[in-house]
Amino acid sequence: MEKVKEIKKRFLSEILKNNICISKNPKGTDIFWPKSFITLYYQDSFCKIYNQNKSPVIIQINESNKIIDNLWNSFFKNPVIKNEFLSTNQSLLLFKDLYKDFSFDIVIIKKYKNIEDINKVINLLQSKLKKNGLIIIENINFDIKLVTKLFLQHSCKIFDFRFNRFLIDNCIIEIKRYSSKKKLILKIYYLPRYIFHLLVDLTYYNLYILNKLTK
């Protein structure tokens, strides 16, 4: 059985082997340090998933760059990978019908602001999560209303990496399925992350506006 350290090392080696880094491959995806979430989030998170389930069902929402599939295919063992685009409520209805008998281990949502009703999408996807499954929403920025709603409703875990690299959308939200009791406990436990995100978001927003005004 692979040790955690070996799994993490292999995860990074698969990124290099598949030439995922956009600075080396124009068709790559911008997920490699220091521009991304790989060493800050995905490495630990997906290594834990690999230990639990080496062949997960993954669905990627609004992922336009299919090269990322190569990474999941090479890191996991025969994963099931689905790619769908969601924007309007009509596309959500089609999605719901298409995946009515499906459940997922990993859901990755990109370009969430292009989705007409993100809350409805998240509620549907959460209902289809397997045990220990998770929803990942990438590139959160200037969206305190949504973040607050997700935190209160789902006790989500917020990863704000904007002090690691100064990008306005260097944030991830992670959502899992919890019992009502556990939600309450996690809401208290994750509260410092939520407050930190709000403070950083307000700071970045003010700096963003100031920069616009001085140009």
N, C-alpha and C positions, 0 to 999 in steps of 0.2 A: 504493500500500500504506500502511495506517495505521501511524503510528509508535507506539511503546510509550506515550509520554506522551499521545497522542491517545486510545488505547484505554482507558487508565486514567481519563482525564477522562470519556469516554463511559460507562464502567461506572458511575461515581458519578452521572452525569446520568440514567441509566436508573433508578436507585434513586429519585431524586427524582421523575422523571416518572411512575413507576408507583406512587408513594405507598406505598413499602414500609415506611417508618419507622412503627413502632407508636405513637409519640407523636403522630403526625399522622393515623393511620388505625387505629382500633381493630381492624380486621380484618387489619392488616398483620402483619409478622413482625419480631421484635426483633433486626434484624441491622445496624442503622445506628449508627455511632459516636456517643456513646461507649459504647453498650450492647453492642457486638457485635464481630464479627470482620471486618467489611467492609474497613476501611482497614488493619487489622492482618494480615489473611491473604488474604481472597478477592480483593481488588483485584489484588494481584501474581500470585497463583496462577492465577486465571482469565484474566488478560491473557496469561500465558505459554501457557496452553492455547489461547486464541483464535489466537495466532500460529501454533500448530502445526496446529490443526484448528478451523475456523470453524463446523463443524456436528457437534458431539460427541453421543455417546449418553450420556444422563445418567439415572441411576436414583437416586431418593430413597427411603430406607428410613425408615418411621415419620414421615414429614412430613405432619402433619395440616392445615397451612395451605397451600392450593393457590395462594395469591396469589404465592408465591415463583416459581411457574412463569412468571409474567409477566416477571420479571426475566431468567430464562435465555432465554426466547423473544425478548425484545427486544434482549438483548446479543449472543447468538450468531445465526448465520444458519441458520434451519430446524433447530434441534437436535431430537433424538428424546428425549422426556422420559417416563420411566416412574415411577410411584409405587406402592410396595408396603409392606405392613405385615408385619413379622416379629416373632414372639414365641416361639411354641412350636417344637419340632423338627418337628412336623407341618406347620406353615406353611412351614418351610424346605424340606421335601420337595416341597410343592406349588410353591414358588418355583423349585426346582431343575428340576422337570419343565417348568414354563412357559417358563423361559429357557435351556433346554438348548442352543439354537442361537444364543444371544445373547452379545455381548461388549460391554463398556462402556468409555467414556473416563473418566467421572466417577461415583463412587459416594459419596453423602452419607448417613451414618447418624446419625439422631437417636434420643434415648431408648434408648440402647444398653443401659441397665440393665433394660429391659423384655424384652430378648431372652434366652431360656432358655440358649442356648449361643452366646455372642457369638464365641468362637474358631472354632467350626464355620462360622458365617456368614461371618466374615472370610476364612477359608481358601477357601471356595467362591467368594466375590466376587473374591478376588485371582486365582484361577485363570481368571476371566472378564475380567480387565482386558486392554485393548488395549495396544499399545506406548505408553509414556509415560502410561498411564492411572493414576489414583490413587483411593484410598479415603480419605475424610475422615470421621473420627469426632468429633462435636461434644460439647461440654459434659462433658469428663472431670473427675471430682472424687472424691477420697477412694477411689481404686481402684489403689493401688500394686501389688497383686498382678497385676492385668490389664495395667497399663502395663508392668511388668517383663517379663511373658510376651511381650507384643507387641514390645517392644524387642529382646529376645533372639532371638525367632523371625523377626521381619520387618525388623529394623533400622529401625524406624519413626522418623519425625522428629516431635518433640514441640514444640508451640507453646504455651507457658504465658504467658498475658497477664494474670495476676492482679495484677501490679504496675502494669499499665496502668489497670485498673479492678478494684476490690476486690469481685469476685464469686467464690464458691467453685468455680464450674464454668466459668470463663473460659479453657478450654483446648481445644486441637484436636490430634488425632493424625492424621498423614498417612502412608499406607502405599502403596508402589509394588511392582512386581515387579522383583527384582534377581537376578543370578546369585549363587551362593554366595560367590564371591570378592569381589564388590562389597558384599555384605551385611557381610562381615567388615570391610572398609575403612570402610563407613558406620557400623558399630557403634562403631568407635573415634572417628570424626569427630563422631557425634551424642552421644557419651557425656556431654559437658558439659551438653547440653540435658536428658538423662535425670537427671543428678545435681541439676541446678537444679530440675527438676520435683519430685523427691523431697523436697528441702529445703523448697520452697514448700508442697507438699502437707502435710507434717508440721507446718509452722508454722500453716497455715490450720486444720488439724484440731484442734490444741491450742487455738487461739483460739476455734474453734467450740465445743468442749467447755467451755472456760472461760466462754464467754458463756451457754451453757445452764445451767451450775451457778450462775451469779450472778443468774439471773432468778428 
